[in-house]
C-alpha cells in the first residue's frame, strides 16, 4: 500500500506537468491496479467557497454538495501521477460520479479527506476503476463519493455509427437555457485548481484532440446541483451522474429536470436535444 499523506493541498499544476511528461508502462494482462491512498485535513477557504458559489450558481449559505470534490481533486491527481500508478493520467476519462451527502456541511468545519483506488473492472470500452473519497468530521462520515474513470483500450473501441436519426428525449417538467462563455473553463480552473489544458484555450484543447476547449464535467454537475437546489431532497441524499459527452466552449446548453421517487432526475443537452452531455438523478439515500 502506497500512502500519500498531505498536510497542505498538493499543487495540481505541478501534477499536470508531471502527467504530461510521465512515461507509463501500462497495465499488464490480469494485473491489478496498485493500492494507493491519499489523505488531507483541511478547513475550506471561505473566499474559495464564495467564488465557487458564484461560478456555479449556488446560493449564499452552506457548503455546496459538489464542493468537497474540489478539495479531493488534488488528491485524485496525486494518486494518478504517483510513480506506482501504471496508467497515463491524461488519457483517463471521468465517466461517472456518485456523491452521497449524509448531512449538511458547514463552512469553517475541518474536513478530513481520504481517497483510495477501488472497484477495478472490465468495461465495454476498456478498463474502469473508481477513486473513492470519504470525508469525515470528528471521525463521523459526512460525505462520500465514487468517481469512475475509464482507461480506453484500442482492442475494445467500437466503430462510430452513422449520424442517423437522433433519439427523441423524454420531456422534462422544468428546463432552462445556459449560455457558457469561452472563459468559463479558465474561471472554473482558478477556483478548482484543475488546469487540464483541454479546458483552457482553443490551442491547448486542440493539442489533445478537441476543436474547442470543453468545460469541466464537475462544473456542469455543480451547475446542475445549483439549479436543483429548490427541489433537492433532504439529507442524506445521493447525487448520481453519467457524463455522456464533452460540452464545448463557448456554447449553449439546456438543463432539464423532473420529479422522481422523492427526488429529481435531470439532464443537460444541446438545444436540439440530439446530444446529451450528462444525465442522472438526485434522490434520498436508499
N, C-alpha and C positions, 0 to 999 in steps of 0.2 A: 504494500500500500504506500503510495506517494502522498504525503500530506503537505499542503501548501498553507501555512498559517500566516495571515497578513495582519499587521497592526494598523496599517493605513490602506486606503483604497489603491490598488495597483493601477498603474498607468495603462489605459487601453491603447493610447497612441504608440507606445513602445512595443506593446504586444502585437499590434497590427503590423508594425515594421518587421517584427520577428516572424509573423505569419507569412508576410510577403517574401521574405528571404529564405525561409526554412526549407530544407530538403528532407522529405519524409520517406521512409522506406515502404509505407503502405502496410496493409493488414494481410497476413498470410492466410491461406485457406484453413478454416477451422480454428483460427486464433481468436481469442477473446481480447477485447479492449482492456488495457491495464486499469487496475483500481486506482483512481486519483481523486482526492478530495481537497477542497479549499475552504477556509474559514475566515471570517472577518466580523468584528464587533464594531458597530458604528451608530452614531446619532445623526440622522439625516439633516443636512443643512436646510434651514428654513428658507434661505434665498433660493436654493436649487428647487425646493418643492414649489415655491411660488412661481418660478419661471416655468417649471414643468406643467403646472396647472394652466397657465396662460397658453402655452403652446398646444396643449392637448384639449383644452376646453372645459376643464373641471371647475367646480365651484371653489369657494374660498375656505372651506373647512375640512378637516380630516386629511389623512394621508390617502391619496388615490389608490385604488385596488391594484393598479398596474405599477405603481412607483417602486415597490421592492425589487421588481425585475431590473430596474435601472441600477440599483445598488448591487445586485448579484451579477450583472453582465460582466464587470471586470474579472470576477472570479471564474465565470464561464470561459472567458478568453484565456485566462491564465492556465486553466486546465487544458484547453485545446492547443495551446502553444507550448505546453510542457515538453521537455526533452523525451519523456517516456511515451507521449501520445503519438501513435504511428501515422495518423492521417493529417493531410494538409487542412488547416482551419479555413482557408479561403475558398476551398471547394465544397464546404458543407452548406446544406440548405436547411433553414429553420422552417419546418413544415407544419408544426402544430404546437399548441401551448395550452396547458390546463392549470388554472390558478384556483386554489381554494383558500378563501379567507375565513378564518374561524371567529374573528371578532374585529370590530372597527379598530384601525390603527391610529394612534395619536402622534402629532408632532412632538418632538422632544423626547420620545422614548428611545432607549438604547436597544437596537435590534442586533441579535446575534445570528449571522448567516452561516449556513453550512451547505455546500454544493458538492455533489458527487456524481460520477458516471453510473448509469444503471440501464437495465432493460435492453441490452443488445439483441437484435433480431433481424432476420432476413425480411426484405420488403420487395415490392414489385419492381422498383427501380434501382435497388441496391441494398445497402445496409442501413438500418435505422438504429439509433440509440437515444437515450434520454439523459439530460442533465437535470437532476432532481435538486431543488432548492428548498431548504427548510429555514424558516425564520422563527426564532423564539424570543420571548421577553421574560426575563427572570425564570428561565427554564421551561416556560409553557409555550407550546406550539401555537402561533397566531396566524401564520401564513405559510403556504407551501405551493410549489409549482413544479410542473414537469414540462421541460422544453424538449421537444422531439426534433432531432437533427437527422438529416439524410445524407449519407455518403453514396453518391451515384456510382454505379458500375456500368461500364460500356457494354458488358455482356447482357445486361438487363434492360438497356434502353430500348424503348419501343418506337417504331417509326411514327412520325407525326401524321395524323389523319388529315384528309382534306377539310376545307372550311365547313362545307355542308350547311345545314340549317341549324342555327343555334337553338339549344333547348330553351323553351319558354319558362321563365322564372315564375314561381308562385307569387301572387300578390302579397304585399305586406300591409299591415294596418297603418303604419306610420312611415314616412320617408322624408328625407331632407337631402339637399344637394350641397356638396362641399367643393369649394374652389381651392385647390392646392397650389401655392406659388412655387416658383423654381427654387427659392431659397429655403424651403421648408426642411429639406434634409440637412442642410448646414445648421439651421437653427436648432433642430432637434439633437443633432450631434453635439452641440455645445453643452446642452444640459444632460444628455445621456452618456456622453463620453464615447459614443460609438461613431468613430470616424472612418468606418469602412468606405473606401473610395467609391463604391457603387452608389452611394447616397449623396455625393457631394457636388460634382461638376460633370457636365457632359463629356469632357475629355477623359476624366478619370473613370467614369462609368463605361465608356467605350473600350477602355483597356481590358475590361472584364466581360465584354460581350453584350453590353446594354447600349442601345442607341441614345437613351437619355438616362439621367440619374433616377433611381427609384427610392420611394420613401420607405423608411424602416417599417417592417411589419408590426413592430411593437408600438410605433406611433399610431398606426391605423387601428390597432386594438385599443389603445388608450383613448383615442378619439371616439371610438365606438362605445367604450365604457362610460365616457363623459356624456354622450348623447342618451345613454340608457339610465342616467342617474336617477331621474324622477320615477322610473319604473323598475329600479333594481330590487331584487329580492333581499330580504333581511339576512344578516349573517347568522350562521355560517352559510356561505354560498360558493358556487363553483362557476367560474368563467372559462368556457371551453371554446377553442377556436381552431380551425384549419386554415392555413394560409394557402390559397389556391394558385395565385399568380402575382407577379410584381405589378405595382402601381407606379406608373412613370410620372415624373415631374417636368414641367408644370402639368396639371391635369384637373379633371373634374370627376368626382366620384359621387355615387348616390348610396346613401345609407338607408336601410330599411329594417324595421323590427315589428314583431308581433308577439302577443301574449301567448305563453305555452307552459303548461304544467307548473303553475305558480311562479314562473319567471318569464324570460324573453328569449325568442330566437332572433337572429339578426344576420345580415349580410351587408357587404359593401361591394358594389358592382359599378360598371360603367353606365353611361346614360342609356345606351341601347339595351342593356341587360344581357349582352352577349358575352361579357367577360365578368366573372366573379373573382374579386380579389381576396376576400376572406368570407367565411361563414361560421356560425357557431351558436352558442346558447349561454345564457346566464341564468342559473336556476338555484333553488335552495339545495344545499348539500344533501345528498341521499344517504 
